[in-house]
Amino acid sequence: MSQLFGSETTRKIWGEPENVLLIYAGAAAEFALNPENHWLFYTGKLPSDPLRRFQETLRYQQRLFFMPEEAVPQVARHIKDMHRQVEVKRSKEEGKTKISDRAYLQVFSMLIEYGIAGYEYLHLRKMTRDEKEEYFNDILSVSRMMEIQDFPPDYHQYLTQRTEMVVRELQINPRTWELLESYRRALGRFRYWSLLQFQARFIDPILSRRLGLKAGFLFGLIYRFYPLIRFQTLFKGLTTFFLEGKTRLALKELASRRSN
């Protein structure tokens, strides 16, 4: 039997549907502050249909972290090749030549930060340094397969760069509010309000203030007590309310892959 790629820590993070949702709830906010989020608007996929984009990304992550180790490099190269095709097309049309390696690092940083934050929130415990380093090293391996240059070589140096990223790089930009509006259209008023309430507590406080997110008292009680009372029926009810059928199916498939 082939060995699966990566560590058990990584599969714990990505094999839990609730945690996957939390990763993308955090990333939805941080993408709005990413200085190269204009690439999302060139392809149009995320702004026009963010939930569908979520489904597609779920499937790629599922393949990466729950597949035989020897098959992962091909999938990683395929992901990079898809981005290169977009770069070539945009270069011909607009002269925008390349998604920078820094932009890739910023995206991988979302997966690292919110993967850890989500796990700690749901399980009411801090991950150990070893667990965090295991998860970081798996993301680092994927970045190398995708030929991303200047990725920090260890978790300690990554943390230094993450601090710099939050303080200086992730800022309000010309596409910030347009991207957030796409989520509002996709989710509707109440579901979008709930997303903002969650993000206000979940993302880095510096980024939360930058986006003007304000945490209300009532939602704060829900946020505090959910990890204490969470169970499958409750989660199923929440996903039925917040997510469309295809997205719920993608999460169900992810959970199934984890259990096999």
N, C-alpha and C positions, 0 to 999 in steps of 0.2 A: 504494500500500500504506500502510495506516494506521501511524502511529508508535506503538510500544508505550509504556506508561506507565513512567515512572521511568528510572533509570540502569542501565547494564550491571552496575555493582557490585551493585545490589540483586538483579538477576536471577542473578548468580553465587551470591549467598548463598542465595536461595530456589529456585534451579534445581538444587541439588545435594542429592539425597535424604539423604545422610549429615548434611549441615549442618542440614537441616530437623529430623531426629531429635534433633540436639544442642540446637537451640533449644527443643524441647518437653521434653527432659530437664531443662534448666535451669529452664524455666518451671514444670514440675511441682513443683519444690522451692520456688520463689519464690511461687507461688500460695498455698502453705500458710501463708505469712507475711503475705499481703496482708490489710490490715485490713477490706476489704469482700468477702472471699471468701464471706461468708454468702449473697451473691446466687447463687453457684453451687449452694448447697444448696436455694435456693428453686425454681430450675428443675429441679434434680435430675439434669441431664444429665451433668455431669462426674463427680460422686461415684458415680452408679449405673453408669455405663459410660464410664470415661475414655478407653478406646481408640476408641470410636465418636465421642466428642467430638473426639478428635485427628483422625480422618478428616474430619469436617465442617469443622474449621478449616483443614486442609490445602487443601481444595477452594476455600475463600474466598480464602486467600492466593494460590493458584494463579491465580485469576481476576483478582485485583488487579494482580499484578506481571507477568502474561503476557497482557494484553489491550490492545486499542487505547486510547490515552490518553483519547479522548472518551467512552468507555464507563465509565470508573472512577468518576466522581461518582455515577452511579446505583447502582452496587454499594455504594459507601460509605454512601450514604443508606439503602439497604436494610438494611445491618448496623445502623445507628443506629436505624432504625425498629423492628427486631426487639427491640432492647433497650428502646425506649420502651414497646412492648407489654407487656413483662415488668414494667416499672415501674408502668404503669397497673394491671395485674392485682394486683400485690402491694400497691399503695396501697389498693385496695378491700378486700383481705383482712386486711392487717396494719398499714396506715398507713405502710409504708416507701415513700417517695415517689420517690426518685431515686438512680440510680447516679452518684456524684459525678464531676466532671471529673478530680479527682485520681486516682480509681480507674482511669479510662481512661488517664491518663498512666502510672500504675504498670504497666498491662498493656502499653502501647506500649514502655515502658522494657525489659520483658523481651525483646521482639522485637529491640530495638536491641542490647542488651548481649549476648545469647546468639547473635544472628546474627553479630556481630563476633567474639565469643570462639570460636564454632564454626569460622568460616572460618580464623582464625589458628591454631587447634589442628590442623585438617586439613591446612593448607598450610604449616605450620611457618614462618610469617612474620607479622610485624606488618603490619596494614593501614596504609596511609598516612593522614595526617590528611585529605587530600582524599577518599579513598575513604570514610572514616567519615562525613564531612560529606555526601557524596552520598547515602549510605544514610539518614542521619538526615533529610535534606531530603525524601526520598521518604515516610518515615513521617510527617513533619510535614505534608506535603501531604494524606495520607489523614486525619490528625486534623482538619485544617481542613474537609475535605469532610464530616466527621462532626459538625462544629460543636462541637468540643471547645474549651472556653475555657481561657485561661491556659497553653497549651502553650508551653514555652520557644521563643523565636523563632530560636535558633541553637544550634549544637552546644556552644559554650562554656558558655552558660547552662544547657543541658541537663545537662552534666557536674556543674555545681554542685548542681543539684536532685537528680541521681542520688545524689550523696554524702549529701545530707540524707535521701533516701529510705532508703538502706541503713542509715544510723546510727540514725535515729529512727523511721521509719514501718513498716518491715517487721519485725514482731515476732511472737512466739508469741501466738496468740489462741485463742478458744474453739473454732474450727473446724480448727485446724492438724492435730492428730493424726487427726481424723476424715477429713480429706481425704487424708492420706498412707495411711491404712488402706485407702481405696478403691483406691489404686494397688496396694497389696499384694494385695488380693483379686483384682484384675484380672490381675496379672502372675504370681502365685504366688511362693513363698518365694525360690527361687534367682534368678529374673529380677528380683525386687524388690531383693534384696541387691545384684545387679549394678548396678541403677539407682542405689542409694544410694552405692555405691562410686564410680561415675562422678561423681555430683553433688558428692561430697566434694572432688573435685579441680577441678571445672569452674565451680562458682558462686563468688561472692565469699566469701573466707575468713570474713568477719564473719557472713554468713548461714549458712555451713556450720557454724560453731561454735554458732550460735543453735539450729540443728536437731540438734545433737549428732552430726553426721556424722563418722565416723572412717575414714580411708583405710588400707586394708590393703596390705601389701608386695606380695603376689602380683599383685593387680589393678593396683597401681601400675606394674608392669613392662608389663602389657598396655596400659595407658593411655599409657605413654611410647612404646612401639614401634609402636602401631597406625598412626599417620600415616606411618611409614616403610615399612610393608609392605602398606598397604591396596590392594586391587584388587577388581574387580567380583565375582569369585567368592566372596571372603571376605565382602564386605558382604552378598551374597545369602544366604550361609549364616547370618550373624548375624541378618538380618531374618527368615529362616525360623524360627529358634529363638525370637526374642523377640517377633515380631509375628504377629497373626492374618492370614488371607488377604486380607481387605478392606483392611486398613491397608497391606499390602505392595502391593496393586494401586493404592492412592492414590499411594504413593510412585513407583511405576512410571509412572503417568500424569504425575506432576510432572516426572520425568526426560525423558519423551517430549516434553512441552511445551517444555522447555528446549532440546532438540536441534532443534526445528522452526524 
